Amino acid sequence: MQIKTTISTNLPSDPDRHVRACIKAATTAAAAEHHRRHMERHFENFAGPKYGYQKRSPAYLELKQKLGLTSNPLSFSGQLKSEILGSYRISATGTRGARLHMKASLLGATSGRVLDVAAIERMLADASKKHDHPRLIRLLSRLRKNGGKLTHGQEQAIARNAELTAITSDELRHLAKIEENTFHREMGRKLAMRLI
């Protein structure tokens, strides 16, 4: 499943390509800082109350104890943490900010995203794209049997995604400072290059 966090900018929108380049650099720096500094905190013991995580069920905690796994309720085997922290990609523009892309194998997610009946019907109707039609038809029939409801695994995948993309107000303030400082530094460089 693709986990995406968008770092949008409060910097001025400007048609000047130099300003857009500075905005792109600033939001990219903020997204990289968010991954480096804040994503690891999502797996710490204090993350539950800080990010509003759902309490883990007693059965889940009991299973972890039986298997002799970590006492941290937010981490089962550590695989999700290593996936999130181990690999990321940043895409950015000078007008829309930056997006931090992280890959995670969340059980219950379907092909990297959670599909509902309407999404599957749109995919089947779209003849221009190559989709695995037999698989989609099987998934659609299973969803229709459930009355179109998401499976428990899909609901859990959505909840984990929401938990991992949560950003607190103190983190936003920190990222805004990084963004602003990088923007001013880049603008100073651009102006110095124009004067030379």
N, C-alpha and C positions, 0 to 999 in steps of 0.2 A: 504494500500500500504506500502511496506517495503521501508524505506529510509535508504540508506547505505552510509557511508562515510569511506573511507579507509585511514588509517594513515600508510603510508609506511615508511620504515626506510632507513637512509643513513649510518647506522652502518655496520661494516664489517660482511660479511657472513663468518661463521666459523663452522667447523664440531663439535667443542667441545660442548657438551651438556650444560655445565655451561654457556658458552657465549650465546648460543641460549636461555637459560632460562632468562638471563639478558636482551636480546633483547626483548623477549616476555613481560617481566615486564615493560620495558621502553615504548614500543609502547602501552601497555594497559594503563599505566599512562597518556600518551599523549592523547589517545582517551577519557579517563574519564575526563581529564581536558578540552578537547574541548567541550564535552557535558555540563559540569558544567559551564564553563565560556563563551563560544562563541555561543552556540545555542540560548540562550535567546536573544542575540543581533539581530538575524534574524527577530524578531517581533517588534523591536523598530522603531520609526519614521525615524531614520537616515539610516535604513537598505537598503532602495531602491537604493540610489546612491552607498553605500558601496559595496553591493553584486551584483549590476547590475540587480535588479528586474525590470520586466516589469511594466510600469505605469498601474495603475488600471483604468478601463474605467469610464467615467463620470456617466454612468448608475449604475455601481456598487457603486460608492461613494454616488449617490443620494439615492439609495435603503437603504444603511446603515444609512443615515441621516433620512430618513422617519421612519425607525424602531427604531431610537434613540440609535443606537449602537455606539461603540467607534469611535473617530475621527481618530484613527490610520488607514491609508489606507491599511496597510499590515495585518490587523487582522479583521475578520468579527465578529465572536462570541467569539473567544478565545478558541474554542474547539481544533483546530489544535495545538495551542501553548501548551495547557495542555497535549495533547497526546504526543507531541514531548519531552517536558520537563519532563513529568511524568514517562516515562518508556523507558528504553533502555537496550541493551545487548551488550557486547563486546566479540568478538571472536578474538583470537590472536594466532600467531605461532612465533617461533623463527627465521623463515626465510623470511616470507612474510609480517610481520607487523601486525597491528590490524585493525579490521573492527568494526565500531560503527553501530549497528542496532537499528533503531527507527521505531515504527509503527505509521501510520497516516491514517485516513480515508479520502482520497482525492476523491471527486466525479469525476466520469469518469474513474477511474482506474478499471480494470477488474481483479478480484481475486488476488489483490495485485500487479499486474503488467499490463502494457499496451501490448496488443497482436495485432499483425498484421496478415495478411492473411497467410504468410509463417509460422509463429509460430503456428497458429492454425492447419494448415495442418500437421506440424510435430507432434503435440500432438495427432491428430487423427490417424496418421500412427503408432504411438508408442503403440503397443499392450501390452507392458510390464507394463505400468503404468495405474492406474485407473483414468480416466478423466470423467467428466460429458459430455458424447458424445452428447446428445440432446442439451444441452446448447451451446456447442462449435459449433455444426452445425448451430444453430440459429444465433450465433454471426458471423460465417463465411458468412452466406447468407446476413446478414445485411451489413457486410464489403464489400462484392462483389457488392451489390447494390450501395454503395457509391464509387465504383471504387477502393476499397482497401484503401481508405483514412481513416485516424484516425478521430474519432468523435471530436467535439469541447471539450467535457469533457475530452477525452483522451489527447488532446493537452494541455489542462490546467493542467492536472495531471503531465504531463512530465515537463511543465514549473515550477510548484511548486516544483517538485523534484529537478530540477536543481538549483532553488533558495536556497533550504534548504541545499544542499550539497556544496554550494560555500564556499570556505575558502580564506581569503585575505592573502596577503604576510606577513603582520604584525602578523597575527594569526599563520601562518606557522613558522615564526621565534620563536614565543613564544612556540609553541609545540615542536620545535626542541630543545630548551633549556630544557624543561621538560624531553624530551626523553633522552637527553645527561646526565643530572644530575641524573636521575633515573638509567640509565645504569651504570654510574660510582659508584653510591652508591651500587647497586646490585653486581657489580664486586668486590668492596671492601669487601663486606660481604662474597662472595664466596671465595676470597683469604684468608680472616681471618679464615674461617672455614677449609680451606686446611692446614693452618699453625698450627692450634691447634691440 
